[in-house]
Amino acid sequence: MAVRRVVVVGAGMVGLSTAWFLQEHDLEVTVLDRTGVAADASWGNAGWLAPALTLPLPEPSVLRYGLRSVLTPSSPVYVPFTTDLRLLRFLADFARHCTTRRWKRSAEIFARTDRIAPEAYDVLAAGGVAERTRQADPFLAAFTSESDRDHLITELDHSRAAGGEVDFDLLDADSLHALAPALGDPVCAGLRIRGQRFLDPPRFMSALAESVRVRGGEVVAGYEVTAVRDSGGTVEVVSADGRRAAADAVVLATGARLDALARPFGVRTRVQAGRGYSFTVRPEEPLDHPVYFPAQRVACTPLHDRLRIAGMMEFRSPDAPLDPRRITAIVDATRPLLPRIDWDRRHEEWVGSRPCTADGLPLIGGTRSPRVFVAGGHGMWGVALGPMTGRMLANAITGHQDPLSAHFDPLR
């Protein structure tokens, strides 16, 4: 199949990265999005390129939260009471994958992607994307007890056993507070994880979109695709207001809204919104490196002039409004750990829908139509794995299949 023109539906990290790498193959690219660049999960996330922590979401510890925990709004993993049978089926399938055996198998796959994912960012930088990633030195994980730290150490050891590249040092209270004086007294143990990076998501996404435009691509906002039709010779996308765009191939990268467009082409793996929350603050004593509070599931990332606080996993509709109780839960969990912050002066309160699959593996590749491709389902790791995904899919569309992509078959 000769491919000269491709329409990418979705202007998040995955969609824009796919467009950029398709341009590396001299293809004509148009990116369409219902709202605009980075309008959902790509905008307000923590912005971590942290291979040591990029692990399968379905893990045995999730089941240990128990039913009472996941129904509590302050819980790091929250499921509002629902009668939505599709969501309940997803949750049952997700729980089925939360076993040690399945986690180890998926962790071995993630170990391979984590080794190659950072290189895709280097290719973007060399190709002219103006915003850069930053080295996270130090990248700190902080705890209020050594027993909590032991849980993360066990997880990192399991990742290492699965082939992951993990390098960390143990920190006592004095060493930890010397590296991050803003931490509160309850924080008494830590890890310094080496070899990680981070970025400012809004700035990076803007720069990536601009690079796609400079290289001859179009990025069109306000274009809500409601149907995709394969005529055999070309494939056409149709918008809610009747506009049409034809191409030789279409990439569906619509995040948590992937199901409706992909299902007619044989994609049966459900993509469920796992919503995350974030906001920004301006601490009196600025942090210049990321800090992770694993027990609270809260990530703190410096974004130049402010600090982004992100966390929570909420399984519900992507169209549900922001739940202020979730913001309050993050504040209550983090306030004692970073006491020199005015937590009442919050900015950019945000909720976004991470696209989650029950087995924790993304969907990257072709469908039953030779002209329709899928890139999505990355869960919490769309930023970490987005450029790698774009590179992998662009290669597949142009006839250079990566053996690793078999694990991400959208038709599995």
C-alpha positions as CSV (number, residue, x, y, z in Angstrom):
1,M,0.0,0.0,0.0
2,A,1.5,3.3,-1.1
3,V,1.1,5.9,1.7
4,R,1.8,9.6,0.9
5,R,-0.8,11.4,3.0
6,V,-1.8,10.5,6.6
7,V,-4.4,12.1,8.9
8,V,-3.7,11.7,12.6
9,V,-6.7,12.1,14.9
10,G,-5.6,13.5,18.2
11,A,-3.1,16.2,19.1
12,G,-1.7,14.8,22.4
13,M,1.8,13.6,22.9
14,V,1.2,10.3,21.1
15,G,-0.6,11.8,18.1
16,L,1.9,14.7,17.6
17,S,4.8,12.4,18.0
18,T,3.4,10.0,15.4
19,A,2.9,12.9,13.0
20,W,6.5,14.1,13.6
21,F,8.0,10.7,12.9
22,L,5.8,10.2,9.8
23,Q,7.3,13.4,8.5
24,E,10.7,11.8,8.9
25,H,9.5,9.4,6.2
26,D,8.6,12.4,4.0
27,L,4.9,11.9,4.4
28,E,2.3,14.6,4.3
29,V,0.6,14.9,7.6
30,T,-2.5,16.6,9.0
31,V,-3.4,16.4,12.7
32,L,-7.0,16.9,13.8
33,D,-8.2,17.4,17.3
34,R,-11.6,18.0,18.9
35,T,-10.2,20.8,21.1
36,G,-6.6,21.6,20.4
37,V,-3.0,20.7,21.2
38,A,-2.6,18.8,24.5
39,A,-6.2,19.4,25.5
40,D,-6.4,16.3,27.7
41,A,-4.0,14.0,29.5
42,S,-0.9,15.4,27.8
43,W,-1.3,18.9,29.3
44,G,-1.6,18.5,33.1
45,N,0.4,15.4,33.8
46,A,3.6,15.2,35.9
47,G,5.9,15.3,32.8
48,W,8.2,12.5,33.9
49,L,10.5,10.5,31.6
50,A,11.2,8.0,34.4
51,P,12.0,4.6,33.1
52,A,12.6,3.2,36.6
53,L,8.9,4.0,37.4
54,T,7.3,3.3,34.0
55,L,5.8,0.0,35.0
56,P,2.5,-1.9,34.3
57,L,-0.4,-0.3,36.0
58,P,-2.2,-3.5,36.9
59,E,-0.2,-4.8,39.9
60,P,-0.9,-7.0,42.9
61,S,-0.8,-4.1,45.3
62,V,-3.8,-2.5,43.6
63,L,-5.9,-5.3,44.9
64,R,-4.7,-4.8,48.4
65,Y,-6.5,-1.4,48.5
66,G,-9.7,-3.4,48.7
67,L,-13.3,-2.4,47.8
68,R,-13.7,0.0,50.7
69,S,-10.6,2.0,49.6
70,V,-11.5,2.4,46.0
71,L,-15.0,3.7,46.9
72,T,-13.5,6.4,49.1
73,P,-12.9,9.8,47.3
74,S,-9.7,10.4,49.2
75,S,-8.2,7.1,48.1
76,P,-5.3,7.3,45.6
77,V,-7.3,4.9,43.4
78,Y,-11.0,5.8,43.3
79,V,-14.0,4.3,41.6
80,P,-17.3,6.2,42.1
81,F,-20.3,4.0,42.6
82,T,-21.6,3.1,39.1
83,T,-24.0,0.9,37.3
84,D,-22.1,1.3,34.0
85,L,-21.7,-2.3,32.9
86,R,-18.9,-1.5,30.5
87,L,-16.9,0.1,33.3
88,L,-17.6,-2.7,35.6
89,R,-16.4,-5.3,33.0
90,F,-13.3,-3.2,32.5
91,L,-12.6,-3.2,36.3
92,A,-13.1,-6.9,36.5
93,D,-10.7,-7.5,33.7
94,F,-8.2,-5.1,35.2
95,A,-8.4,-7.0,38.5
96,R,-7.8,-10.2,36.6
97,H,-4.5,-8.8,35.4
98,C,-3.4,-7.7,38.9
99,T,-1.4,-10.9,39.6
100,T,2.3,-11.4,40.1
101,R,2.6,-13.7,37.1
102,R,0.9,-11.3,34.7
103,W,2.8,-8.3,36.1
104,K,6.1,-9.9,35.6
105,R,5.3,-10.7,32.0
106,S,4.2,-7.1,31.3
107,A,7.2,-5.7,33.2
108,E,9.6,-7.6,30.9
109,I,7.9,-5.8,28.0
110,F,8.1,-2.5,29.7
111,A,11.8,-3.0,30.4
112,R,12.5,-3.2,26.7
113,T,10.4,-0.1,25.9
114,D,12.0,1.8,28.8
115,R,15.5,1.2,27.3
116,I,14.6,2.8,23.9
117,A,12.0,5.4,24.9
118,P,14.4,8.2,25.9
119,E,16.3,7.9,22.6
120,A,13.1,9.0,20.7
121,Y,13.2,12.2,22.7
122,D,16.8,12.7,21.6
123,V,15.7,12.3,18.0
124,L,13.1,15.0,18.5
125,A,15.6,17.4,19.9
126,A,18.1,16.8,17.1
127,G,15.3,17.3,14.6
128,G,14.4,20.8,15.8
129,V,11.9,20.5,18.7
130,A,12.8,23.6,20.6
131,E,11.8,22.6,24.1
132,R,14.1,20.2,25.8
133,T,13.8,17.5,28.4
134,R,15.8,18.1,31.6
135,Q,17.9,15.8,33.7
136,A,16.3,14.9,37.0
137,D,19.3,15.0,39.2
138,P,18.4,14.3,41.9
139,F,15.1,12.5,41.3
140,L,13.9,11.8,44.8
141,A,11.3,9.4,46.3
142,A,10.4,10.5,49.8
143,F,8.7,8.6,52.6
144,T,7.5,9.1,56.2
145,S,8.8,5.6,57.2
146,E,11.4,3.1,56.2
147,S,8.6,0.4,55.8
148,D,7.0,2.5,53.1
149,R,10.3,2.9,51.4
150,D,10.8,-0.9,51.5
151,H,7.6,-1.3,49.4
152,L,9.1,0.8,46.5
153,I,12.5,-0.9,46.8
154,T,10.7,-4.3,46.4
155,E,8.9,-3.0,43.3
156,L,12.2,-1.6,41.8
157,D,13.9,-4.9,42.6
158,H,11.2,-6.7,40.7
159,S,11.6,-4.4,37.8
160,R,15.3,-5.0,37.8
161,A,14.7,-8.8,37.8
162,A,12.4,-8.3,34.8
163,G,15.3,-6.6,32.9
164,G,14.7,-3.0,33.9
165,E,17.6,-0.6,34.3
166,V,17.2,0.7,37.8
167,D,19.9,2.6,39.8
168,F,19.2,4.1,43.1
169,D,20.8,5.1,46.5
170,L,19.3,4.9,49.9
171,L,19.0,8.3,51.7
172,D,18.6,8.9,55.5
173,A,16.7,11.9,56.8
174,D,19.7,14.2,56.9
175,S,20.8,13.4,53.3
176,L,17.3,13.7,52.0
177,H,16.7,17.1,53.6
178,A,20.0,18.4,52.4
179,L,19.0,17.7,48.8
180,A,15.4,19.0,49.3
181,P,15.2,21.5,52.2
182,A,11.6,22.2,51.4
183,L,10.6,18.7,52.7
184,G,8.8,18.6,56.1
185,D,9.9,16.9,59.3
186,P,7.7,13.8,58.8
187,V,9.8,12.9,55.8
188,C,12.5,10.7,57.2
189,A,13.6,8.3,54.4
190,G,14.2,8.4,50.7
191,L,15.7,7.1,47.5
192,R,17.8,9.0,44.9
193,I,16.9,7.4,41.6
194,R,19.4,8.0,38.9
195,G,19.0,8.3,35.1
196,Q,15.6,10.0,35.0
197,R,14.4,13.1,33.1
198,F,11.4,15.4,33.1
199,L,9.8,18.1,31.0
200,D,7.3,21.0,31.1
201,P,4.3,19.4,29.4
202,P,2.5,22.5,28.1
203,R,5.7,24.0,26.8
204,F,6.9,20.8,25.2
205,M,3.6,20.0,23.5
206,S,3.5,23.5,22.1
207,A,7.0,23.2,20.8
208,L,6.3,19.7,19.3
209,A,3.2,21.0,17.5
210,E,5.1,24.0,16.2
211,S,7.8,21.7,14.8
212,V,5.2,19.6,13.0
213,R,3.9,22.8,11.4
214,V,7.3,24.1,10.5
215,R,8.0,20.8,8.7
216,G,5.0,21.3,6.6
217,G,2.2,19.6,8.6
218,E,-1.2,21.0,9.6
219,V,-2.5,21.0,13.1
220,V,-6.3,21.7,13.1
221,A,-8.2,22.4,16.3
222,G,-12.0,22.2,16.8
223,Y,-12.3,19.2,14.5
224,E,-14.2,16.5,16.3
225,V,-14.0,13.3,14.2
226,T,-17.1,11.2,14.6
227,A,-16.6,8.6,11.9
228,V,-13.8,6.9,9.9
229,R,-14.7,5.2,6.6
230,D,-12.4,3.0,4.6
231,S,-13.4,3.0,0.9
232,G,-10.7,0.6,-0.2
233,G,-8.7,3.1,-2.1
234,T,-8.6,5.9,0.5
235,V,-9.8,6.4,4.1
236,E,-12.0,9.3,5.1
237,V,-12.7,11.0,8.4
238,V,-15.9,12.8,9.1
239,S,-16.4,15.6,11.7
240,A,-19.4,16.3,13.8
241,D,-20.2,19.4,11.7
242,G,-19.9,17.5,8.4
243,R,-16.4,18.3,7.3
244,R,-14.4,15.5,5.6
245,A,-10.7,14.8,5.1
246,A,-9.3,12.0,3.0
247,A,-5.9,10.3,3.1
248,D,-4.1,7.1,2.3
249,A,-4.0,6.2,6.0
250,V,-5.5,7.4,9.3
251,V,-4.0,7.1,12.8
252,L,-6.4,7.1,15.7
253,A,-4.7,8.7,18.8
254,T,-7.7,9.9,20.7
255,G,-6.7,8.8,24.1
256,A,-9.6,7.8,26.4
257,R,-12.1,8.3,23.6
258,L,-10.4,5.7,21.3
259,D,-13.1,3.0,21.5
260,A,-15.8,4.6,19.4
261,L,-13.6,5.2,16.4
262,A,-11.4,2.0,16.7
263,R,-14.1,-0.6,17.4
264,P,-15.5,-0.8,13.9
265,F,-12.0,-1.8,12.7
266,G,-11.8,-4.8,15.0
267,V,-10.3,-3.2,18.1
268,R,-12.0,-4.9,21.0
269,T,-9.6,-4.0,23.9
270,R,-11.5,-1.3,25.9
271,V,-9.7,1.9,26.6
272,Q,-11.0,3.4,29.9
273,A,-10.4,6.8,31.3
274,G,-8.2,6.7,34.4
275,R,-8.5,10.3,35.3
276,G,-5.6,12.2,37.0
277,Y,-5.7,15.5,38.8
278,S,-3.1,18.3,39.1
279,F,-2.6,21.9,40.1
280,T,0.3,24.3,40.5
281,V,1.7,26.2,43.4
282,R,4.5,28.6,44.0
283,P,6.6,27.4,47.0
284,E,8.6,29.8,49.2
285,E,11.6,27.6,48.7
286,P,11.5,26.4,45.1
287,L,12.3,22.8,44.2
288,D,14.4,22.4,41.1
289,H,14.0,18.7,40.7
290,P,11.1,16.2,40.8
291,V,10.0,14.7,44.1
292,Y,7.7,11.6,44.4
293,F,5.7,10.6,47.4
294,P,4.9,6.9,46.5
295,A,2.8,6.1,49.6
296,Q,0.5,9.1,48.7
297,R,0.8,8.5,45.0
298,V,1.7,12.2,44.5
299,A,4.2,13.6,42.0
300,C,5.8,17.0,42.3
301,T,7.5,18.5,39.2
302,P,9.1,21.9,38.8
303,L,7.8,23.8,35.8
304,H,10.2,26.7,35.5
305,D,8.4,29.3,37.7
306,R,6.0,27.0,39.5
307,L,5.6,23.5,41.0
308,R,3.0,21.1,39.6
309,I,1.4,18.7,42.1
310,A,-0.2,15.7,40.4
311,G,-1.8,12.4,41.4
312,M,-4.7,10.1,41.8
313,M,-6.3,7.5,39.6
314,E,-10.1,7.9,39.1
315,F,-12.0,5.4,36.9
316,R,-15.0,7.2,35.5
317,S,-16.3,8.9,32.3
318,P,-13.8,11.4,30.6
319,D,-16.7,13.8,30.3
320,A,-17.4,14.0,34.1
321,P,-16.6,17.4,35.7
322,L,-13.6,17.9,37.9
323,D,-14.3,16.6,41.4
324,P,-12.9,19.1,44.0
325,R,-12.7,16.3,46.6
326,R,-9.9,14.8,44.6
327,I,-7.9,18.1,44.7
328,T,-8.6,18.3,48.4
329,A,-7.3,14.7,48.9
330,I,-4.0,15.6,47.2
331,V,-3.6,18.7,49.3
332,D,-4.4,16.9,52.6
333,A,-1.9,14.1,51.7
334,T,0.9,16.4,50.7
335,R,0.6,19.4,53.1
336,P,2.6,17.8,55.9
337,L,5.3,16.7,53.5
338,L,5.8,20.2,51.9
339,P,4.8,22.5,54.8
340,R,6.3,25.7,53.4
341,I,3.7,26.0,50.6
342,D,0.5,28.1,50.7
343,W,-1.8,25.3,49.6
344,D,-4.8,27.7,49.5
345,R,-3.2,29.6,46.6
346,R,-3.5,27.0,43.9
347,H,-3.5,27.6,40.2
348,E,-4.4,25.6,37.1
349,E,-6.6,23.0,38.8
350,W,-7.0,20.3,36.2
351,V,-8.4,16.9,35.5
352,G,-7.4,14.8,32.5
353,S,-8.2,11.3,31.2
354,R,-5.4,8.8,31.0
355,P,-6.3,6.1,28.5
356,C,-5.9,2.8,30.4
357,T,-6.1,-0.8,29.2
358,A,-7.0,-3.7,31.5
359,D,-3.7,-5.5,30.8
360,G,-1.6,-2.2,31.1
361,L,-0.1,-2.5,27.6
362,P,-0.6,0.2,25.0
363,L,-2.3,-0.4,21.6
364,I,0.1,0.4,18.8
365,G,-0.3,-0.9,15.2
366,G,-2.7,-1.8,12.5
367,T,-6.3,-2.9,12.6
368,R,-8.5,-5.0,10.3
369,S,-8.3,-2.2,7.8
370,P,-4.9,-1.8,6.2
371,R,-5.4,1.9,6.2
372,V,-6.5,2.5,9.8
373,F,-3.9,2.4,12.6
374,V,-4.1,2.9,16.4
375,A,-1.8,4.5,18.9
376,G,-3.2,4.7,22.4
377,G,-3.9,3.1,25.8
378,H,-0.7,4.2,27.5
379,G,-2.3,4.7,30.9
380,M,0.0,6.9,33.0
381,W,2.9,6.7,30.5
382,G,1.7,8.6,27.4
383,V,4.4,11.2,27.9
384,A,7.2,8.7,28.8
385,L,6.3,6.4,25.8
386,G,4.7,8.8,23.4
387,P,7.7,9.6,21.1
388,M,8.7,6.0,21.1
389,T,5.2,5.0,20.1
390,G,5.2,7.6,17.3
391,R,8.5,6.3,16.0
392,M,7.3,2.7,16.1
393,L,4.0,3.4,14.4
394,A,5.6,5.5,11.7
395,N,8.0,2.7,10.9
396,A,5.1,0.2,10.8
397,I,3.1,2.4,8.4
398,T,6.0,2.7,6.1
399,G,6.8,-1.0,6.1
400,H,9.4,-1.3,8.9
401,Q,7.8,-3.4,11.6
402,D,9.5,-3.5,15.0
403,P,9.4,-7.0,16.6
404,L,8.5,-5.3,19.9
405,S,5.3,-4.0,18.5
406,A,3.8,-7.5,18.5
407,H,3.1,-7.1,22.2
408,F,1.0,-4.0,21.5
409,D,-1.2,-5.4,18.8
410,P,-4.5,-3.5,18.8
411,L,-6.3,-6.7,17.8
412,R,-5.1,-8.8,20.7
